[in-house]
Amino acid sequence: MSYSFGMTSEWWRTAAIYQIYPRSFADSNGDGIGDLPGVTARLGSLQSLGIDAVWFSPFYTSPQKDAGYDVADYCDIDPLFGTLADFDAMLEEAHARGIRVIVDLVPNHSSDRHVWFQAALAAAPGSAERARYLFRDGKGATGELPPNNWESVFGGPAWTRVVEADGNLGQWYLHLFDSSQPDFDWHNEEVREEFRRILRFWLDRGVDGFRVDVAHGLVKAEGLPDWTAAEGAGSMGGAGGEGVPLEPEISTEPGDAPPYWAQEGVHEIYRDWRKVLDEYPGDRILAAEAWVDPLSKVAKWVRPDEMHQSFNFAYLETPWKAAALRKVIDDSLDAFGSVGAPSTWVLSNHDVVRHATRLAVTADNPQGHGLGPRSKGIPEYATGVRRARAATALMLALPGSAYLYQGEELGLPEVIDLPNDVRQDPTWFRTDGERYGRDGCRVPIPWEGDVPSYGFGPSDASWLPQPAQWAELARDKQEGVAGSTLSLYQAALRLRREHALGSGTLVWADALGAGLDVPADVVAFRNGDVLVVANAGTAAVALPAGEVLLASNELGAGASGSSLPPDTTVWLRA
């Protein structure tokens, strides 16, 4: 099938990409779980939003122990979400609407129900079947201790012992995530060839690229040595907080990197994948989920012969403070620009607290812990969404590519008060309820405010309960309403395209020589013919004269003209 798009070569450099978490986007059959036909039916809404591409979280055959990130068959659709025919129909409709489709790929680990792992369990130690994964003998007199001291990202040990065919306890296998997610051994050529096959399977169907889960993983250091995080860094090498971040930023300075993250061997794998993608027409892309710090190290994933994009988690984790924002923007543009790649910008996804809550939380919020009834510092909704709108308006004015997470265009906050008995994130169970995990950002989104499940599906079923607040935040309640969060996103995405902000150049306002006074709490820059001013402080500031193109919130009136209230971003015609 042939199709054309508004953007031409290297579309990914400036694209606005919308993340679909399939089980929570739209349900076509009333079973309470979103599916591919549901997505197809709602593509018109995404087209009117103004995005360029969609990225799907996994929809592959899976036991759903980790919401699809435990893959049992990489080349089929789980019946929860539909069929391959449903995928093909969705892809065709998306392309017809000028929307590209990126699919998630999970190469660090499979499900324990994958045919390869089942064969490994049935095979003997030292067999070819076990060599596809990381099976090792245990330590101690009878092998009763794990092979090393590594900990799972989801809490607890990263090793599980198996029962051998003779009924005795035997070897251990590595799982950096849940015990149902055994890690592949990427030193094994059979594993590498299998993923080349998987890439071609989806490329042949017409997908436009892959978001690569745990792209900083895959390769582990030879010998699997013990490793202990520095004090205060979290047990997986993260940047601090109380315990283990979900997928922590890690230093890659010698001696600091955990032996299971950011090993040099991952780059050889992605160079090989890039060659596969380059066999296909249409500018197909690889996007890395690489939790690596600092940004100069992240840039290694997007060198010219490797991936096209890498998520900018340093930006996502930056607080709403002007100095911090200016620094991360400079660092991002410098780091990615040094290898000829675009910077990406992101504020929310399926693994983090929604930014309509997170940016205004006044207490510690360690990555991956989530928020719940015991959490401190939860903001009022009005405060959180005001700051989130300002942050989004700032982000969408930056040069590069932007990622949006489903529901943020409605101003959805984190759902804090989920009952314990409905939680499904493995983090909740592996920490005995100490950490709430990610369910609060995954609650099914609302489409119509006055119908069952708020239009998520034709019944009132919803795999996670939706709060009553969804009624007022539903899409139909915001469509065409001046000042709504949906209208703000639609306007920002339209203006972003009209003024070519994605391909523009950022110049800080204090370098413009126009006599602009930029207070310490303000972020101000020009991109092309647009002057962007964001007030991250607590007091209103004077605005320069100019035509207002976009304002994240209502502007004030100062003694000498318009003023910019706190937690507000404005775009002016420069």
Secondary structure, DSSP 8 states (H G I E B T S, - for coil): -----SS-TTGGGT-EEEEE-GGGT--SSSSSS--HHHHHHHHHHHHHHT-SEEEE---EE---TTTT-S-SEEEEE-TTT--HHHHHHHHHHHHHTT-EEEEEE--SB--TTSHHHHHHHHS-TT-TTGGGBTEE--BSTTS-B-SS--B-TTSSBSEEEEE-TTSSEEEEEE-SS-TTS-BB-TT-HHHHHHHHHHHHHHHHHT--EEEETTTT-S---TT-------TTS-TTS-S-SSS--SS---B-STTTS-TTSS-THHHHHHHHHHHHHTTSSS--EEEE----BSHHHHGGGGSTTS-SEE--HHHHT--S-HHHHHHHHHHHHHHHHTTT---EEES--TTS--HHHHTT--S---TTT---TT-S----HHHHHHHHHHHHHHHTTSSSEEEEETTGGGT--------GGG---HHHHHTTTSS-TTGGG-S---S-TTSGGGGSSSSS--SS---TTHHHHSHHHHTT-TT-HHHHHHHHHHHHHHTTGGG--EEEGGGS-S-----TTEEEEEETTEEEEEE-SSS-EE--SS-EEEESS--EEETTEEEE-TTEEEEEE-
